[in-house]
């Protein structure tokens, strides 16, 4: 943990301890002892262990939401926007794997004021995806018979499950895994005409140099 700030050291240590012993199995005393810091140092950065748990949850959810909003602003077509959102969504499971593991293990312990903030951001993210799908249908890029809500929740649910099986040391990079998700999702949502356009065919695996190694 050399060269890391005290706040970063607290978060890293808490992630490790929460994963191993659970949220209620770890005290502030245990965290500061592990990093040879004072309780004053802890409370200078977090007003409570509850706020620390909230921060662990918030950091990756904020990342995904900000990236989705940026994708919407920076790309023009619904297909481009959806692909950019999926890329950043998948990447979060590499960047914040310990955070996400703790989230799924310990999210029930978030106090209501914190869980409300998390849920608000999750809903914002969901609404961005719904908007892109809705606009994709209106633009004739996505199949008109699709349910916006079911399609959006299917994408979210499918990508969310990555945390269960993704291994950073596995045979494929997170970028290659994102390419597979994009290929699979576009084949499901694009109209036959949209699949043939030069703007969209670049997203399909058969047109990329992606390893076909199995997991």
C-alpha positions as CSV (number, residue, x, y, z in Angstrom):
1,X,0.0,0.0,0.0
2,X,3.0,2.3,-0.4
3,X,2.3,5.8,-1.7
4,X,-1.5,5.4,-1.1
5,X,-3.4,8.0,0.9
6,X,-4.8,7.0,4.3
7,X,-8.3,7.0,2.8
8,X,-7.2,4.6,0.0
9,X,-5.5,2.3,2.6
10,X,-8.7,2.3,4.7
11,X,-10.8,1.3,1.7
12,X,-8.4,-1.4,0.5
13,X,-8.1,-2.9,4.0
14,X,-11.9,-2.7,4.6
15,X,-12.6,-4.5,1.3
16,X,-10.2,-7.3,2.2
17,X,-11.6,-7.7,5.7
18,X,-15.3,-7.4,4.7
19,X,-14.8,-10.0,2.1
20,X,-13.1,-12.3,4.6
21,X,-15.1,-11.7,7.8
22,X,-18.3,-9.9,6.7
23,X,-19.3,-6.4,7.6
24,X,-20.4,-7.1,11.2
25,X,-17.3,-9.2,11.7
26,X,-15.0,-6.2,11.3
27,X,-14.6,-3.2,13.6
28,X,-13.1,0.2,13.0
29,X,-10.4,-0.9,15.5
30,X,-9.5,-3.9,13.4
31,X,-9.3,-1.8,10.2
32,X,-7.0,0.9,11.7
33,X,-4.8,-1.8,13.4
34,X,-4.3,-3.5,10.1
35,X,-2.9,-0.3,8.5
36,X,-1.2,1.0,11.7
37,X,-3.3,4.1,11.8
38,X,-5.3,5.9,14.4
39,X,-9.1,6.0,14.9
40,X,-8.8,9.7,14.5
41,X,-7.4,9.1,11.0
42,X,-10.3,6.9,10.2
43,X,-12.9,9.4,11.4
44,X,-11.2,12.2,9.5
45,X,-12.1,10.3,6.3
46,X,-15.3,8.6,7.2
47,X,-17.8,9.6,9.9
48,X,-18.7,5.9,10.5
49,X,-18.2,2.4,9.3
50,X,-21.6,2.7,7.7
51,X,-20.4,5.6,5.6
52,X,-17.3,3.5,4.6
53,X,-19.6,0.7,3.4
54,X,-21.7,3.3,1.5
55,X,-18.5,4.7,-0.2
56,X,-17.5,1.2,-1.3
57,X,-20.9,0.7,-2.9
58,X,-21.1,4.3,-4.3
59,X,-17.8,4.4,-6.1
60,X,-18.5,1.8,-8.7
61,X,-22.1,2.7,-9.2
62,X,-21.1,6.3,-9.8
63,X,-18.5,5.2,-12.3
64,X,-21.1,3.2,-14.3
65,X,-23.6,6.0,-14.2
66,X,-21.1,8.7,-15.3
67,X,-19.9,6.5,-18.1
68,X,-23.4,5.8,-19.3
69,X,-24.3,9.5,-19.3
70,X,-21.0,10.4,-21.1
71,X,-21.8,7.7,-23.7
72,X,-25.2,9.2,-24.3
73,X,-23.6,12.7,-24.8
74,X,-20.6,11.7,-26.8
75,X,-22.2,9.3,-29.4
76,X,-24.9,10.0,-31.9
77,X,-26.7,6.8,-32.7
78,X,-28.6,4.5,-30.3
79,X,-26.4,1.6,-31.4
80,X,-23.2,3.5,-30.7
81,X,-24.5,4.7,-27.4
82,X,-25.6,1.2,-26.3
83,X,-22.2,-0.3,-27.2
84,X,-20.3,2.4,-25.3
85,X,-22.6,1.8,-22.2
86,X,-22.1,-1.9,-22.3
87,X,-18.3,-1.5,-22.7
88,X,-18.0,0.6,-19.6
89,X,-20.6,-1.5,-17.7
90,X,-18.6,-4.7,-18.3
91,X,-15.3,-3.0,-17.5
92,X,-16.5,-2.1,-14.0
93,X,-16.2,-5.8,-13.0
94,X,-12.5,-5.5,-13.6
95,X,-11.9,-2.1,-12.1
96,X,-13.9,-2.6,-9.0
97,X,-14.2,-6.4,-8.5
98,X,-13.6,-6.3,-4.7
99,X,-16.1,-3.5,-4.3
100,X,-18.7,-5.4,-6.2
101,X,-18.1,-8.6,-4.3
102,X,-18.6,-6.7,-1.0
103,X,-21.7,-5.0,-2.4
104,X,-23.4,-8.3,-3.1
105,X,-22.3,-9.8,0.2
106,X,-23.1,-6.8,2.5
107,X,-25.6,-4.5,0.7
108,X,-28.4,-5.5,3.1
109,X,-26.5,-3.7,5.9
110,X,-26.6,-0.3,4.3
111,X,-28.6,2.1,6.3
112,X,-31.8,3.5,4.6
113,X,-30.3,6.9,3.9
114,X,-27.4,5.3,2.1
115,X,-29.3,2.6,0.3
116,X,-31.7,5.2,-1.0
117,X,-28.8,7.1,-2.6
118,X,-27.5,4.0,-4.2
119,X,-30.9,3.0,-5.5
120,X,-31.4,6.4,-7.0
121,X,-28.2,6.1,-9.0
122,X,-29.0,2.6,-10.0
123,X,-32.4,3.8,-11.3
124,X,-30.7,6.7,-13.2
125,X,-28.5,4.2,-14.9
126,X,-31.4,2.0,-15.8
127,X,-33.3,5.0,-17.2
128,X,-30.4,5.9,-19.5
129,X,-30.5,2.3,-20.9
130,X,-34.3,2.5,-21.3
131,X,-33.9,5.8,-23.1
132,X,-31.3,4.5,-25.6
133,X,-33.5,1.4,-26.3
134,X,-36.6,3.5,-26.8
135,X,-34.8,5.9,-29.2
136,X,-33.2,2.9,-31.0
137,X,-36.7,1.6,-31.7
138,X,-38.0,5.0,-32.8
139,X,-35.0,5.4,-35.1
140,X,-35.6,2.0,-36.8
141,X,-32.3,0.6,-35.5
142,X,-33.8,-1.7,-32.9
143,X,-36.6,-4.2,-33.4
144,X,-40.0,-2.5,-32.9
145,X,-41.6,-5.5,-31.2
146,X,-39.1,-5.3,-28.2
147,X,-40.3,-4.3,-24.8
148,X,-38.1,-1.4,-23.7
149,X,-38.2,-2.4,-20.0
150,X,-37.7,-6.1,-20.5
151,X,-34.9,-5.6,-22.9
152,X,-33.2,-3.1,-20.6
153,X,-33.5,-5.3,-17.5
154,X,-32.3,-8.3,-19.5
155,X,-29.1,-6.4,-20.5
156,X,-28.5,-5.2,-17.0
157,X,-29.1,-8.7,-15.4
158,X,-26.9,-10.5,-17.9
159,X,-24.0,-8.1,-17.5
160,X,-24.4,-8.0,-13.7
161,X,-23.8,-11.7,-13.5
162,X,-20.3,-11.1,-14.7
163,X,-19.2,-10.7,-11.0
164,X,-19.9,-14.4,-10.4
165,X,-17.6,-15.8,-13.0
166,X,-15.1,-13.2,-14.2
167,X,-11.5,-13.8,-13.2
168,X,-8.9,-11.2,-14.0
169,X,-6.3,-13.9,-14.6
170,X,-8.6,-15.7,-17.0
171,X,-7.8,-16.4,-20.7
172,X,-9.7,-13.3,-22.0
173,X,-9.3,-9.6,-21.3
174,X,-12.2,-7.6,-19.9
175,X,-12.3,-5.8,-23.3
176,X,-12.7,-9.1,-25.2
177,X,-15.5,-10.1,-22.8
178,X,-17.2,-6.8,-23.5
179,X,-17.0,-7.5,-27.2
180,X,-18.8,-10.7,-26.7
181,X,-21.6,-9.1,-24.7
182,X,-21.9,-6.4,-27.4
183,X,-22.1,-8.9,-30.2
184,X,-24.7,-11.0,-28.4
185,X,-26.9,-8.0,-27.4
186,X,-26.7,-6.4,-30.9
187,X,-27.7,-9.6,-32.6
188,X,-30.7,-9.6,-30.2
189,X,-31.9,-6.0,-30.6
190,X,-30.9,-4.8,-34.0
191,X,-33.2,-5.0,-37.0
192,X,-31.9,-7.1,-39.9
193,X,-31.3,-4.0,-41.9
194,X,-29.4,-2.3,-39.1
195,X,-27.1,-5.4,-38.8
196,X,-25.9,-4.8,-42.3
197,X,-24.8,-1.2,-42.1
198,X,-21.2,-0.3,-42.2
199,X,-21.6,1.6,-38.9
200,X,-22.8,-1.4,-37.1
201,X,-21.0,-4.5,-38.5
202,X,-17.8,-3.3,-36.9
203,X,-19.2,-4.3,-33.5
204,X,-19.6,-8.0,-34.4
205,X,-17.0,-10.5,-33.3
206,X,-16.6,-12.0,-36.8
207,X,-15.2,-8.6,-37.8
208,X,-12.9,-8.3,-34.9
209,X,-9.6,-10.1,-34.1
210,X,-11.0,-11.6,-30.8
211,X,-9.7,-14.8,-29.3
212,X,-12.3,-17.6,-29.3
213,X,-10.9,-19.3,-26.2
214,X,-13.5,-20.8,-23.9
215,X,-13.7,-19.9,-20.3
